[in-house]
Amino acid sequence: MISAERYLAPTSLVQALAALADDGGATVLAGGTDLMPQSHAGRVRPARTLLNIRRVSGLDGITQDDGALRIGTLTTVATLLSHPLVRAHAPLLADAADHFASDQIRNAATMGGNLCNASPASDLATPLLALDAEVELAALADAGAVRTRRVALADFFAGPGRTQRAADELLCAVRVPLAPAGQRTRFYKGGTRPGLDISTISIALAAQRSSAGVLAGVRIALGAVGPTPVRARRAEAMLEGQAPDANAIERAAACAAEKATPIDDVRASAWYRRELVHNMTRRMLTDVCHP
Ligand SMILES: Cc1cc2nc3c(=O)[nH]c(=O)nc-3n(C[C@H](O)[C@H](O)[C@H](O)COP(=O)(O)OP(=O)(O)OC[C@H]3O[C@@H](n4cnc5c(N)ncnc54)[C@H](O)[C@@H]3O)c2cc1C
């Protein structure tokens, strides 16, 4: 159980950032669907202060500006699934949300919590990596001003449960470039059940395909096959600017599987995970290239 000495539920960003900047820091609580079970199991020890950010104004909502969607950190998985802007401009994210847990969890689980928890099996990390997303981090600067910085999601994860977020920073939003014309996307989640299961592996694929079948902006992101979700950049480069036939697709899928460095665990062996990456990448690429 959570044994914090102090509980704060601020309503402004400045108040929340001040709590994070305080000596001893604070543990952020959003939906609690990771934090609660992890604390109950003794896997994480929260800081002295528990900081509930759910009442902080400005951390929710989805807007379109400057060629991107800006998705507030408190946006739930249920909202990602149904929001018209997400469905129109980042359908890959809505697709991944459709494979996420149960309705009860989707209604509580936030996008920011999913990314800050930094699980290698995060189901939102792979689509967001394939969509070239950036995270917006905020901290308190001198004289109480708010300082923000953007980090490419590809650089955000540092290891299982670890990110580039500094202890005094709050993840405020994620920016997702609007899908370019002709972009095709696919999401695959491997597990014993379609939704309510931790991914055995996940793959997110995005690419534009011209009428001549030439691919551009190829992105392949892999989850649950290494310490962090990753892009299979060599496989992407093999396909970029090409109109790949079945042999080229097979070579790229094999290359993506080489990027996987999975472990054996209760859900699957490393061998099986690599085979899944190989076979499902081939299937998804074939689907996108030869519809
Ligand atoms: C039954 C069940 C099923 C699940 N199924 C899935 C699934 O299918 N796919 C999947 O990917 N995950 C799944 N999860 C995990 C979890 O639901 C998600 O990771 C969820 O998105 C976490 O969001 P949250 O708001 O609940 O985060 P919280 O539990 O509130 O926080 C998670 C971590 O992030 C930190 N944090 C939260 N928000 C911020 C912020 N804005 N800035 C800085 N730090 C922050 C917290 O301090 C904590 O360390 C499941 C969990 C359960 C219990």
The ligand as an SDF file (V2000), in Angstrom:
LIG
                    3D

 53 58  0  0  0  0  0  0  0  0999 V2000
   -5.3640   -4.8300  -15.2090 C   0  0  0  0  0  0  0  0  0  0  0  0
   -4.3660   -3.9590  -15.9170 C   0  0  0  0  0  0  0  0  0  0  0  0
   -4.2510   -4.0650  -17.2960 C   0  0  0  0  0  0  0  0  0  0  0  0
   -3.3230   -3.2810  -17.9870 C   0  0  0  0  0  0  0  0  0  0  0  0
   -3.2320   -3.4230  -19.3380 N   0  0  0  0  0  0  0  0  0  0  0  0
   -2.3310   -2.6830  -20.0210 C   0  0  0  0  0  0  0  0  0  0  0  0
   -2.2060   -2.8440  -21.4390 C   0  0  0  0  0  0  0  0  0  0  0  0
   -2.9430   -3.5950  -22.0860 O   0  0  0  0  0  0  0  0  0  0  0  0
   -1.2330   -2.1240  -22.0720 N   0  0  0  0  0  0  0  0  0  0  0  0
   -0.4070   -1.2680  -21.3850 C   0  0  0  0  0  0  0  0  0  0  0  0
    0.4520   -0.6330  -22.0080 O   0  0  0  0  0  0  0  0  0  0  0  0
   -0.5140   -1.0880  -20.0380 N   0  0  0  0  0  0  0  0  0  0  0  0
   -1.4550   -1.7820  -19.3530 C   0  0  0  0  0  0  0  0  0  0  0  0
   -1.5660   -1.6130  -17.9900 N   0  0  0  0  0  0  0  0  0  0  0  0
   -0.6710   -0.6590  -17.2950 C   0  0  0  0  0  0  0  0  0  0  0  0
   -1.2980    0.7390  -17.0250 C   0  0  0  0  0  0  0  0  0  0  0  0
   -2.7060    0.7070  -17.0480 O   0  0  0  0  0  0  0  0  0  0  0  0
   -0.8250    1.7830  -18.0370 C   0  0  0  0  0  0  0  0  0  0  0  0
    0.5790    1.8560  -18.1000 O   0  0  0  0  0  0  0  0  0  0  0  0
   -1.4210    3.1900  -17.7760 C   0  0  0  0  0  0  0  0  0  0  0  0
   -1.4340    3.9320  -18.9580 O   0  0  0  0  0  0  0  0  0  0  0  0
   -0.6820    3.9640  -16.6780 C   0  0  0  0  0  0  0  0  0  0  0  0
   -1.3120    5.2300  -16.5550 O   0  0  0  0  0  0  0  0  0  0  0  0
   -1.7910    5.7770  -15.1370 P   0  0  0  0  0  0  0  0  0  0  0  0
   -2.4150    7.0960  -15.4050 O   0  0  0  0  0  0  0  0  0  0  0  0
   -2.6280    4.7830  -14.4380 O   0  0  0  0  0  0  0  0  0  0  0  0
   -0.3880    5.9540  -14.4340 O   0  0  0  0  0  0  0  0  0  0  0  0
   -0.0020    5.9710  -12.8790 P   0  0  0  0  0  0  0  0  0  0  0  0
   -0.1210    4.6030  -12.3200 O   0  0  0  0  0  0  0  0  0  0  0  0
   -0.7240    7.0610  -12.1730 O   0  0  0  0  0  0  0  0  0  0  0  0
    1.5270    6.3810  -13.0220 O   0  0  0  0  0  0  0  0  0  0  0  0
    2.4580    5.5290  -13.6550 C   0  0  0  0  0  0  0  0  0  0  0  0
    3.8780    6.1030  -13.4640 C   0  0  0  0  0  0  0  0  0  0  0  0
    4.0500    7.2990  -14.1960 O   0  0  0  0  0  0  0  0  0  0  0  0
    4.3070    8.4100  -13.3270 C   0  0  0  0  0  0  0  0  0  0  0  0
    3.5470    9.5190  -13.9250 N   0  0  0  0  0  0  0  0  0  0  0  0
    2.2490    9.5060  -14.2870 C   0  0  0  0  0  0  0  0  0  0  0  0
    1.9230   10.6260  -14.9290 N   0  0  0  0  0  0  0  0  0  0  0  0
    3.0310   11.4030  -14.9610 C   0  0  0  0  0  0  0  0  0  0  0  0
    3.3330   12.6840  -15.5040 C   0  0  0  0  0  0  0  0  0  0  0  0
    2.4240   13.4240  -16.1520 N   0  0  0  0  0  0  0  0  0  0  0  0
    4.5860   13.1620  -15.3720 N   0  0  0  0  0  0  0  0  0  0  0  0
    5.5300   12.4310  -14.7070 C   0  0  0  0  0  0  0  0  0  0  0  0
    5.3200   11.2030  -14.1920 N   0  0  0  0  0  0  0  0  0  0  0  0
    4.0760   10.6910  -14.3270 C   0  0  0  0  0  0  0  0  0  0  0  0
    3.8640    7.9720  -11.9520 C   0  0  0  0  0  0  0  0  0  0  0  0
    4.5880    8.6170  -10.9180 O   0  0  0  0  0  0  0  0  0  0  0  0
    4.1680    6.4840  -12.0130 C   0  0  0  0  0  0  0  0  0  0  0  0
    5.5370    6.2600  -11.7950 O   0  0  0  0  0  0  0  0  0  0  0  0
   -2.5010   -2.3660  -17.2730 C   0  0  0  0  0  0  0  0  0  0  0  0
   -2.6390   -2.2390  -15.8790 C   0  0  0  0  0  0  0  0  0  0  0  0
   -3.5650   -3.0220  -15.2080 C   0  0  0  0  0  0  0  0  0  0  0  0
   -3.6890   -2.8670  -13.7200 C   0  0  0  0  0  0  0  0  0  0  0  0
  1  2  1  0
  2  3  1  0
  2 52  2  0
  3  4  2  0
  4  5  1  0
  4 50  1  0
  5  6  2  0
  6  7  1  0
  6 13  1  0
  7  8  2  0
  7  9  1  0
  9 10  1  0
 10 11  2  0
 10 12  1  0
 12 13  2  0
 13 14  1  0
 14 15  1  0
 14 50  1  0
 15 16  1  0
 16 17  1  0
 16 18  1  0
 18 19  1  0
 18 20  1  0
 20 21  1  0
 20 22  1  0
 22 23  1  0
 23 24  1  0
 24 25  2  0
 24 26  1  0
 24 27  1  0
 27 28  1  0
 28 29  2  0
 28 30  1  0
 28 31  1  0
 31 32  1  0
 32 33  1  0
 33 34  1  0
 33 48  1  0
 34 35  1  0
 35 36  1  0
 35 46  1  0
 36 37  1  0
 36 45  1  0
 37 38  2  0
 38 39  1  0
 39 40  1  0
 39 45  2  0
 40 41  1  0
 40 42  2  0
 42 43  1  0
 43 44  2  0
 44 45  1  0
 46 47  1  0
 46 48  1  0
 48 49  1  0
 50 51  2  0
 51 52  1  0
 52 53  1  0
M  END
$$$$
